[in-house]
Amino acid sequence: SRSQSVYKGTQHVVTEFWGDIAKDFFWKTKHTGQFLDYNFDVTKGEIFVKFMEGASTNICYNLLDRNVHEKKLGDKVAFFWEGNEPGDELTVTYRELLQRVCQFANVLKSQGVKKGDRVSIYMPMVVELVVAMLACVRIGAVHSIVFAGFSAESLCERIMDSQCSLLITADGFYRGDKLINLKLLADEALQKCKDKGFPVERCIMLKHLSKEAEDILGSQSPPAKRSCPDLQVPWNPEVDSCWHSLLRGVSDECEPEWCESEDPLFILYTSGSTGKPKFEGLPTYPDVSRMWEIVDKYHVTKFYTAPTAIRMLMKFGSEPVQKYKRESLKVLGTVGEPINPEAWQWYYNVVGEKRCPIVDTFWQTETGGHVLTPLPAATPMKPGSATFPFFGVVPAILNESGEELEGPSEGYLVFKQPWPGVMRTVYGNHQRFETTYFKKFPGYYVTGDGCRRDKDGYYWITGRIDDMLNVSGHLLSTAEVESALVEHKSVAEAAVVGRPHPVKGESLYCFVTLTEGVTYNGSLEAQLKKQVREKIGAIATPDYIQNAPGLPKTRSGKIMRRVLRKIACDERDLGDISTLADSSVVEQLFQNRCCTAV
């Protein structure tokens, strides 16, 4: 069949596949050269990817104008917005969104922003975040979103790295019960930029929590549902402007800037581990049923989350899920790290009631979209496997010598040719781009992930290559050991790292977070060691198991294993931990380290 030939990925068929996709877009000018031109081999010259060179379009025009004017979908809902507080909600149609985007695009132009300029966006999950992104896209500016959970230091680094001329932020927001004074953090970042010789001259602030009655008119989001006595909004009139004030009297018509197919669309930084921001909301606020309440309220058909969130929700059992019907659900997605089979089964059996396919997607910030994924309801599932390559990508598994492995095998996951969404460079440092992703195996894009292919051709991500341990000459996947630990009913979450060992090379140091009400003792430790031995083999028996009430995570929910490696080795020099959500967790783990193997 055609789908199988696309799966098998001959160059001709893959190019044809993306050519068909391109026909769905509006192109102001057609491409003049070949459809795809690229080099993945550092020994043959500079790495580059060029799709449809000479063609021009505007992504905002394709997303909004065509839906409103050509397809007559202006009254269709573009976004349902659900705030932190239950009942804090908003509906936005395509027509309204187009008007807001054009208005704000005109505001950006009035602030001197032009095609190719970089704009940093540091905002909570509000509709204006989308408006700001699309407004940048409309005028050809390059937006750089910085997750609103990141610190002032992280924001400063990203502003300076991409040389942003404007910052868009908000006064503050609530994440659960916690108030985040975002403008305070933004100002701290701008001061750091100034101190380092890169002053940012303009900042636009959205009044999200401090909205006044006169601001409501023409606003996208409703006023906050709760009073915010602790909100601090520093103001520098030479730099700062108010979002709502700038919008007054501004036209809601703005011609799109036509951009070349290879012009940059956005800059996106990874989260400080190897992950991507995961939670669009706090899944347990105000209670652990919030997700399922939202599913029923909006008749959600596709639910997409991370294994970290699934394991967190598992701790509370099935009752909070079963309080709600969830009848609208058709597809359950998971992303961010390999999902352990026990979490997969709970997701499938409890959340989806065995009727929703699990779409376990593998992708990276760098890939711009899914590269390994089952097709919902079409691909037979295996718990923990991302199944097969998506259409239009060509993976391979290499051994340490760079030789392609056929059939059942395990090694480095690489891709043999580009697809339109793949990253083009590391901004301002193409050399680093080539070194990180192409130098190890010339001719291939190297993901940095290990992968196993089984006898049926299914792909299983075994974790970052950095997270492979060499124990007495045996390569062990930390993800596999973590999965074995989490299968025990007392363990909610586990993280495994290597610690140098004089005989074995590396020993296994395991951190376990227990489920509610469970006490850590010698009997449980013995059970956990036995479980890992039985699941994987004696070679994988943990040398150290530390009870960890909390694990060091980025603000986007990703476990920072490099910090755990430092704790395991009692090394206090932690490097950059600016993306760490709660630094007190680290000190607690240092104080309760395992000193000797038991």
C-alpha positions in Angstrom: 0.0 0.0 0.0 1.1 3.6 -0.4 1.2 4.1 3.4 3.7 1.2 3.8 5.9 2.6 1.0 5.9 6.0 2.7 6.8 4.2 6.0 9.6 2.4 4.3 10.8 5.9 3.3 12.4 5.9 -0.1 13.5 9.4 -0.9 11.2 9.7 -3.9 8.1 8.7 -1.9 9.0 10.9 1.1 9.4 14.0 -1.1 6.1 13.2 -2.8 4.4 12.9 0.6 5.6 16.4 1.7 4.8 17.8 -1.7 1.1 16.7 -1.2 1.1 18.4 2.3 2.5 21.6 0.7 -0.5 21.7 -1.7 -2.8 22.4 1.3 -1.0 25.7 2.0 -1.4 29.1 0.3 1.8 30.1 -1.5 2.3 33.7 -2.6 5.1 32.6 -4.9 5.9 29.1 -6.0 9.3 27.4 -5.4 11.8 27.9 -8.2 14.5 25.3 -7.4 14.2 21.7 -6.4 11.7 20.7 -3.8 14.3 19.5 -1.3 18.0 20.2 -1.1 20.1 19.2 1.9 23.4 18.0 3.4 23.6 15.9 6.5 27.3 14.9 6.1 29.8 17.2 7.9 32.7 15.7 5.9 31.1 17.1 2.7 30.6 20.7 3.8 28.2 22.8 5.8 25.0 21.2 7.1 21.9 22.7 5.6 18.2 21.9 4.8 16.2 23.8 2.1 12.6 22.9 1.3 10.8 24.7 -1.6 13.5 27.4 -2.0 12.0 30.5 -3.6 8.5 29.9 -2.4 6.9 32.5 -0.1 3.9 32.3 2.3 2.7 33.5 5.7 1.8 30.9 8.4 -0.6 33.3 10.2 -2.4 33.9 6.9 -2.7 30.1 6.4 -4.0 29.6 10.0 -6.4 32.5 10.2 -7.3 34.5 7.0 -8.0 31.4 5.0 -10.2 29.8 7.6 -12.2 33.0 8.0 -12.4 34.2 4.4 -12.0 31.2 2.1 -13.4 28.4 4.3 -16.1 30.6 6.0 -15.2 29.3 9.4 -15.0 32.7 11.2 -17.7 31.8 13.7 -16.1 28.5 14.6 -14.3 28.3 18.0 -10.5 28.6 17.7 -9.8 28.3 21.4 -11.6 27.4 24.6 -9.6 29.0 27.4 -9.7 27.6 30.9 -8.0 29.6 33.6 -6.4 28.5 36.8 -9.6 29.0 38.8 -12.6 26.8 37.9 -15.1 29.0 36.1 -12.4 31.3 34.8 -13.1 30.7 31.1 -13.3 32.2 27.6 -14.2 31.3 24.1 -12.5 32.8 21.1 -13.7 32.4 17.4 -11.4 32.4 14.4 -12.8 35.8 13.3 -12.1 37.4 16.8 -8.6 35.9 16.9 -7.8 37.3 13.4 -8.9 40.8 14.5 -6.9 40.6 17.8 -3.8 39.3 16.0 -4.0 42.0 13.3 -4.5 44.7 16.0 -1.5 43.5 18.0 0.6 43.1 14.8 0.0 46.8 14.2 1.0 47.5 17.8 4.3 45.7 17.3 4.9 47.6 14.1 4.2 50.9 16.0 6.9 49.8 18.5 9.4 49.5 15.7 9.4 45.7 15.3 10.1 44.6 11.7 10.6 41.5 9.7 13.5 39.4 11.1 13.5 41.1 14.5 13.4 38.8 17.5 10.7 39.2 20.2 10.8 37.4 23.5 7.5 36.2 25.0 7.4 35.4 28.7 3.7 34.9 29.5 1.3 32.5 31.3 -1.1 30.3 29.4 -3.5 33.0 28.3 -5.1 33.7 24.9 -2.9 36.8 24.5 0.1 34.5 24.4 -1.3 33.0 21.2 -2.1 36.5 19.9 1.4 37.7 20.5 2.9 34.6 18.7 0.7 35.0 15.7 1.2 38.8 15.5 4.9 38.2 15.3 4.4 35.6 12.6 2.1 38.0 10.7 4.8 40.7 10.4 7.7 38.3 9.9 9.2 38.8 13.3 10.8 35.8 15.0 9.2 35.0 18.4 11.1 33.2 21.2 8.8 31.8 23.8 10.3 31.5 27.3 8.2 29.2 29.6 6.7 31.4 32.3 8.0 28.9 34.9 11.6 29.8 34.1 13.7 32.1 36.3 14.9 35.6 35.6 18.4 34.3 34.9 17.0 31.8 32.3 15.0 34.6 30.7 18.0 36.9 30.6 20.1 34.2 28.9 17.5 33.6 26.2 16.9 37.3 25.5 20.6 37.9 25.1 21.2 34.7 23.1 18.6 35.5 20.5 19.3 39.3 20.7 15.6 40.2 21.3 14.6 43.8 20.8 11.3 43.6 22.7 9.9 41.6 25.6 6.2 40.8 26.0 5.1 39.7 29.5 2.3 39.9 32.0 1.9 41.3 35.5 1.5 37.9 37.1 -0.5 34.7 37.3 -1.5 31.9 39.7 -0.3 28.4 39.3 -2.6 26.5 41.7 -2.5 28.5 44.9 0.9 30.0 44.2 1.2 33.6 42.9 4.0 34.2 40.4 5.0 37.8 40.2 6.0 37.6 36.5 6.7 41.3 35.9 9.0 41.3 38.9 10.9 38.4 37.3 10.8 40.1 33.9 12.3 43.3 35.3 15.0 41.3 37.1 15.9 39.7 33.8 16.0 43.0 31.9 18.2 44.5 34.6 20.6 41.5 34.2 20.6 42.1 30.4 21.4 45.8 31.0 24.2 44.9 33.4 25.7 42.6 30.8 25.6 45.3 28.1 22.4 44.3 26.3 19.7 46.8 27.3 16.2 45.9 26.0 14.5 49.2 25.2 10.8 48.1 25.1 8.6 45.8 27.2 4.8 45.3 26.8 3.0 44.1 29.8 -0.5 42.5 29.8 -2.6 43.2 32.8 -3.8 39.7 33.6 -4.4 39.9 37.3 -4.5 43.6 37.9 -7.0 44.4 35.2 -9.2 47.4 35.7 -12.8 47.9 34.5 -11.7 50.2 31.6 -9.2 47.5 30.5 -11.9 44.9 30.0 -13.2 46.5 26.8 -11.4 44.9 23.9 -9.7 42.4 26.1 -9.2 38.8 25.4 -9.3 37.3 28.9 -11.7 38.0 31.7 -10.7 39.7 34.9 -9.1 37.5 37.6 -11.5 35.5 39.7 -9.6 36.2 42.9 -8.0 39.3 44.5 -4.3 39.5 44.4 -3.1 41.6 47.4 0.5 40.3 47.0 0.8 41.2 43.3 3.9 43.4 42.7 4.0 45.3 39.4 7.2 47.4 39.1 6.9 50.0 36.3 9.6 51.8 34.3 7.8 54.4 32.1 10.9 54.7 29.8 10.7 51.0 28.9 7.2 49.6 29.8 3.9 49.9 28.0 0.5 48.4 28.9 -0.9 45.9 26.4 -4.5 47.3 26.7 -3.4 51.0 26.4 -1.4 50.3 23.2 -4.5 48.6 21.6 -6.8 51.6 21.9 -7.9 52.9 18.5 -5.6 50.6 16.6 -6.8 49.1 13.3 -7.8 45.4 13.2 -6.5 45.1 9.6 -2.9 44.3 8.9 -1.5 42.9 5.6 0.7 39.8 6.2 4.4 40.0 5.5 5.2 37.3 2.8 8.2 35.3 4.0 10.5 32.9 2.2 10.1 29.2 2.9 13.4 29.1 4.7 13.0 32.3 6.7 13.0 31.5 10.5 9.6 31.2 12.0 10.5 31.0 15.7 13.3 30.2 18.1 12.6 27.6 20.8 14.9 26.7 23.7 14.8 23.3 25.3 13.9 23.2 29.0 17.2 22.6 30.8 17.1 18.8 30.9 16.3 17.3 27.5 12.7 17.9 27.7 9.9 20.1 26.6 7.4 22.1 28.7 4.7 19.6 29.7 1.9 21.0 31.7 -0.5 23.5 30.3 -2.2 23.6 33.6 -1.6 22.2 37.1 -3.3 18.8 36.9 -4.1 18.6 40.6 -5.6 22.1 41.2 -8.0 22.7 42.9 -8.3 18.9 43.2 -7.0 15.8 41.3 -10.2 15.5 39.3 -9.6 18.9 37.4 -8.5 17.3 34.2 -11.5 15.0 33.9 -13.9 17.8 34.9 -12.4 19.8 31.9 -12.8 16.7 29.6 -16.5 16.5 30.4 -17.1 20.2 30.4 -15.7 20.8 26.9 -16.4 17.3 25.4 -12.6 16.8 24.9 -11.9 14.1 22.2 -8.0 14.1 22.4 -6.1 14.2 25.6 -2.3 14.6 25.5 -0.1 14.6 28.6 3.3 13.3 29.9 4.2 10.1 31.8 5.2 12.3 34.7 1.7 13.6 35.0 0.1 10.2 34.5 2.3 8.7 37.3 1.4 11.7 39.6 -2.4 11.1 39.0 -2.0 7.3 39.5 -0.9 8.0 43.1 -4.5 9.1 43.8 -6.1 6.0 42.4 -9.0 5.6 40.0 -11.8 7.2 42.0 -11.0 10.8 41.0 -11.1 9.7 37.3 -14.2 7.7 37.6 -16.2 10.5 39.1 -16.5 11.9 35.5 -17.9 10.2 32.4 -15.1 11.0 29.9 -17.4 9.6 27.2 -16.1 12.1 24.6 -12.5 10.9 24.7 -11.3 9.2 21.5 -7.5 9.3 21.7 -5.1 9.5 24.6 -1.6 10.8 23.9 1.6 10.7 25.8 4.9 12.5 25.2 8.2 13.7 26.8 9.9 10.5 27.9 9.3 6.7 27.4 6.2 5.7 29.3 6.6 2.8 31.6 4.2 -0.1 30.8 2.4 0.2 34.2 1.5 3.9 33.6 0.5 3.0 30.1 -1.9 0.3 31.4 -3.4 2.6 34.0 -3.9 5.3 31.3 -5.5 2.8 28.9 -7.6 0.9 31.4 -8.7 3.6 33.9 -8.7 6.9 31.9 -9.7 5.5 28.5 -11.6 2.5 29.8 -10.0 0.2 27.2 -11.7 2.0 24.3 -9.2 4.8 23.4 -6.0 4.1 21.5 -2.8 5.3 23.3 -0.7 7.4 20.9 2.8 7.3 22.4 4.6 9.9 20.5 8.4 10.4 20.2 9.7 13.8 19.1 12.0 16.5 20.3 12.0 20.3 20.4 14.5 20.0 17.6 12.3 17.8 15.3 9.3 20.2 15.3 6.8 17.4 15.4 6.2 13.7 15.8 8.7 11.4 14.2 7.7 8.1 15.8 4.0 7.5 16.5 1.2 5.0 16.2 -1.6 6.0 13.9 -4.7 6.1 16.2 -6.9 3.0 16.0 -4.8 1.7 13.0 -1.5 0.7 14.5 -1.6 -2.3 16.9 -0.2 -1.0 20.2 2.5 -2.3 22.5 2.7 -0.6 25.9 5.8 1.5 26.1 6.6 1.5 22.3 6.3 4.6 20.1 5.6 1.9 17.4 6.7 3.1 13.9 8.1 6.2 12.1 5.6 8.8 11.0 5.1 9.4 7.3 7.8 11.4 5.6 10.7 10.5 8.0 13.4 7.9 7.6 14.9 6.6 10.9 17.8 4.1 11.3 19.5 2.4 14.2 23.3 2.6 14.3 25.9 0.8 16.3 28.9 2.5 18.0 30.8 2.3 14.7 28.1 4.1 12.7 26.9 1.0 10.9 23.2 0.7 10.2 21.6 -2.3 11.9 18.8 -4.3 10.3 16.0 -6.3 12.0 15.8 -6.6 15.8 18.6 -4.4 17.2 19.5 -1.8 19.7 21.7 1.3 19.3 21.6 5.0 18.4 18.4 6.4 16.9 19.2 8.6 13.9 17.4 10.0 10.9 18.7 9.7 7.3 17.1 12.8 5.7 15.2 15.9 6.7 11.5 16.8 6.9 10.1 20.4 6.8 9.8 20.9 10.6 13.3 19.9 11.6 15.5 22.6 13.2 17.8 24.4 10.8 20.5 25.7 13.2 21.3 26.7 16.7 20.6 30.4 16.6 23.9 32.3 16.2 26.0 29.2 16.6 25.8 26.9 13.5 29.1 25.2 14.6 27.4 24.0 17.8 24.4 22.7 15.7 26.8 20.6 13.5 28.8 19.3 16.4 25.8 18.3 18.5 23.6 16.7 15.9 25.8 15.6 13.0 29.4 15.1 13.9 29.2 11.8 15.7 27.7 10.0 12.6 28.3 11.9 9.4 25.3 11.6 7.1 22.7 11.3 9.8 20.7 13.6 12.2 21.6 12.2 15.7 18.8 12.4 18.2 20.9 11.5 21.2 18.4 8.8 22.2 19.0 5.1 22.4 16.5 2.9 20.6 15.6 -0.8 20.3 13.7 -2.3 17.4 11.9 -5.6 18.1 11.2 -8.6 15.7 7.9 -6.9 14.6 9.7 -3.7 13.6 8.4 -1.7 16.6 10.7 1.1 17.9 11.3 1.4 21.7 13.1 4.5 23.0 15.5 3.3 25.7 16.3 6.9 27.0 19.0 9.4 26.4 22.3 7.8 25.4 23.7 9.8 28.3 21.4 7.8 30.6 22.9 4.4 29.5 24.9 2.8 32.3 27.9 0.5 31.7 27.8 -2.1 34.6 30.5 -4.7 34.3 30.5 -4.4 30.5 26.7 -4.6 30.2 24.9 -1.6 28.8 21.8 -1.0 30.9 19.0 1.5 30.2 18.1 3.6 33.2 14.6 3.9 31.8 14.2 0.1 32.0 15.4 0.0 35.6 13.1 2.9 36.5 10.2 1.1 34.8 10.9 -2.0 36.9 10.9 0.0 40.1 7.7 1.9 39.3 5.9 -1.4 38.7 5.9 -2.0 42.5 2.7 -0.7 43.9 4.5 1.3 46.6 6.6 3.4 44.1 5.0 6.5 42.5 8.1 7.6 40.6 11.7 6.5 40.2 14.9 8.0 38.8 18.1 6.0 38.2 21.6 7.3 37.7 25.1 5.9 37.6 27.7 6.2 40.3 31.4 5.2 39.7 32.3 1.8 41.0 35.9 0.6 41.4 35.1 -2.9 40.1 32.0 -2.7 37.9 32.7 0.6 36.3 29.3 2.0 37.3 26.8 1.1 40.0 23.1 1.8 40.0 22.0 4.5 42.3 18.1 4.7 42.5 15.9 7.4 43.9 12.3 6.4 44.6 9.3 8.5 45.5 6.7 6.4 47.4 2.9 6.5 47.0 0.8 8.2 49.6 0.9 6.5 53.0 3.8 4.1 52.3 6.8 4.0 54.7 10.3 3.2 53.4 12.0 0.4 55.3 14.5 -2.5 54.7 11.7 -4.9 53.7 10.5 -2.6 50.9 14.1 -2.0 49.8 14.6 -5.8 49.5 11.4 -6.2 47.6 12.5 -3.5 45.1 15.9 -5.1 44.5 14.2 -8.4 44.0 11.7 -6.9 41.5 14.5 -5.3 39.4 16.4 -8.6 39.5 13.4 -10.5 38.3 12.4 -8.0 35.6 15.8 -7.3 34.1 18.4 -9.7 35.6 20.9 -9.8 38.4 23.3 -7.4 36.6 20.7 -4.6 37.1 20.3 -5.1 40.8 20.4 -1.6 42.4 23.4 -1.0 44.6 21.8 2.0 46.3 18.1 2.9 46.8 17.4 6.3 48.4 13.9 7.3 49.6 13.2 10.6 47.8 10.0 12.4 48.9 10.7 14.8 46.0 12.8 14.7 42.8 14.6 17.7 41.3 12.6 18.7 38.3 12.6 21.6 35.8 9.6 23.9 36.0 8.2 22.0 33.1 8.2 18.7 35.0 11.3 17.0 33.6 13.5 15.1 36.1 17.0 16.7 36.1 19.1 13.5 36.2 22.4 15.3 35.9 21.6 16.9 39.3 20.8 13.4 40.7 24.2 12.1 39.4 25.9 14.9 41.4 23.9 13.9 44.5 24.8 10.3 44.1 28.5 11.2 43.9 28.2 13.8 46.7 29.4 16.6 44.4 28.1 20.0 45.4 29.1 21.8 42.2 25.7 21.5 40.4 26.3 23.7 37.5 23.4 25.8 36.1 20.3 25.0 38.0 18.3 28.1 37.0 15.5 25.9 35.5 15.1 23.9 38.7 11.6 24.3 40.1 12.4 23.7 43.9 16.0 23.9 45.0 15.1 22.7 48.6 14.5 19.2 47.2 18.2 19.0 46.3 19.4 19.8 49.8 17.1 17.3 51.3 18.4 14.6 49.0 22.0 15.5 49.8 21.3 15.1 53.5 19.8 11.7 53.1 22.3 10.2 50.6 23.1 6.5 50.7 26.8 6.4 51.8 27.4 2.6 51.5 25.7 -0.1 49.4 23.4 -2.4 51.4 
